Amino acid sequence: MTARRRAALDRRPLMTMRVIRIRDGRIVEERPEVRIMNTDRLDPLSVSTWPPCECPRCRRKQ
C-alpha cells in the first residue's frame, strides 16, 4: 500500500449524517451535513439506543 493511499484511508469518514425535518410532506428544515471521521475522538454512548428517539411518546418520558 502506498503512503498516499494509507493517508487517504486514515482520514476517511466513518459516518455521514444529513438531518432533514419534514412536516406535512414538506421540508421545513435542512441541517448541514455532519461527518464523523475515523480520526475524531469519540466519547462512549451514554444511552442504550442510538440515535435517541424523538417521537412525541419518547419525549414525554424524558
N, C-alpha and C positions, 0 to 999 in steps of 0.2 A: 504494500500500500504506500502510495506516495505521501510526502509531507503535506502537500496541498489538499489531498483527499482527506487525510486524517484531521486537518484543521477544519475542513468543512463539516465533517461528522461531529466534531467537538462543539460546534455552535448551532446545531440543528434544533428546531423546536420539538418538544415532547407533545405539546398540545396547543391547538389554536382554537380560540372560542370567539364566536360572534353572538351577541345578545341583541335580539330584536323583540320589542314588545308589540303585541298585536291586540287591538280592541275592535270589536265589531267587523272583523275581516280586513282591517286597515292597519298599516304600520304606524304606530304612534310615537315610537322612539327607537332609534338605531344607535347603539353604543359602538365605540371604536373597537376594533379587533384587539384581542389580548393574546399574546404568545407567551407560553411558558417554555423557557429554554432549558436545555439539559445542563446548563452551567448555573442556573438560578439556585439559590439556597432556599429550600422549601421546608416549612415547618410541618410537623406531623398534624394530621387531621384531628380536630377536637370533637368531631361529631361522627356518628356511625354511618351516616348516609352522605353521599356526595353526588351532586350538589344538594344542599338542603332544599327541601320542598318549600315553595312559597305559595301554595294554594290557600284559599281562604280558611279551610279547615285546619291546616297545619299552622297557619299564622296565629289563629286563636289560641292554640296550645302553648305558644311561646310567650 
